[in-house]
Amino acid sequence: MTTQVETTVRSPEAYTLAHRAVDAMQAAAVWPTPLNFELWLHYLGDPDGTLGQEISRLLATGAPFTDSTAEMLAAEFLPRGRLSEEIRDAGAMLNRELAAVAGAIDKARESQANYGHTLADAVDRMASAGDADSLGDIVSSLADATRRIRRHTAALERRLESSNREVTRLRDHMEQVRRDAMTDALTNLANRKAFDEHLLRMCDEAESMGGSIGLAIIDIDHFKRFNDTWGHQTGDQVLRYVASVLGRVSRAPRIAARYGGEEFALIFPGETAGAIEAALNAIREEIASRALRRRSTNDDLGAVTISVGFGLRRPGETASQLLTRADEALYASKRSGRNKVTAAAHAVSDAA
């Protein structure tokens, strides 16, 4: 997707695509911020791609396109290109460090070679020296050579220490970039990209090594009502509140992620269906137990409730199939009144 759009914006079609992006944002009442413009270029440049499909889905709901929505989409669908840029920059810096170290090592080798020649010459001169003055000259030259080699060795040590610090800094920076690329900016939970990778890897491991994998999909009930009534900043407050509860109960090896919009996901490795259902009901009850207040005005927002669907992975089941069953269970919770937890087996019993 990124390659296709980058090719287009460097071709005669770039101006047409840019005008289309601005017109489309205006038609959708989306502010033409730099991030939104980048998203719309990808959306229009590749409408059938994952980002294009997600933006189409969001626009179809009629919900306003907020800054937090744009940040979520960028974190989920654009990090690869940004991460690649960070990697290129870090690679260039690392190359410069390695070149400097290589230069310092070459100088040290040259100094060592010169010192060796000086020693060999001193041996020859001492063998033929006939008086104390001659020996004094030889000793003096050896002392000068020794001081030079010590200076070069000390310079090499300083260069290596500096490079070691820089490489450590680059490593830490790249680790932070990797974490940022896998984290939802609004909630600080794992983002959709990280969730997809975790679920796929865990399902593959469960298939090859055994063990259970539980998956829950969580949706905030009537979330659009919060946005329409109180505005999107308050909606973001609700999202952060729910995320804070999920993050607190999802200690490793559990994994909590923002799945998209007002939906979240929880992965439960190695837990039984009963333990998962009990944990999810505890989460549901905790979230509903607190009456939120709007930060800007202290207005009572009332209780927040969630609907949940979950399932245990069956032998041979792919990550996508498990996700579909958990999603079906979520909609069963919504159809039966919301604010409840439904197991996937109940949701698909008619098809079983």
MOTAHU-V379901 format. One record per helix or strand of 3 or more residues. SS is the DSSP state (H for helix, E for strand). FROM is the first residue (numbers start at 1). TO is the last residue. Records with the same first field share a line. If there is no record, write none. Layout:
BEGIN
SS->FROM-TO, FROM-TO
END
This chain:
BEGIN
H->2-8, 14-27, 34-45, 50-60, 67-77, 79-128, 132-181, 192-209, 223-230, 232-249, 273-288, 319-335, 344-347
E->213-220, 255-260, 263-269, 291-293, 300-303, 306-312, 341-343
END
